[in-house]
Amino acid sequence: MVTSIAERVRKRRDALRAAGLRPVQIWVPDTSRPGFAEECRRQSLLVAAADASDPELNAILDTALADLDDPDET
């Protein structure tokens, strides 16, 4: 017997729910939209400028990176 696509999807979703999962809808930016790359660049430049104006940021990041390199050190 051939199972319809809708039935297979329902079974799969039921199995996932039985495993303790639930569906979530997430809206993300449309990367094909005109102006997307320019907006990414604009925001990246703002973040870079904010990072450059924070003299303590590199020290914090270096400390965090050192913690990742040596997990036994606290």
HELIX and SHEET records of a PDB file:
HELIX    1   1 ILE A    5  ALA A   18  1                                  14    
HELIX    2   2 PHE A   36  ALA A   52  1                                  17    
HELIX    3   3 LEU A   57  ASP A   69  1                                  13    
END                                                                             
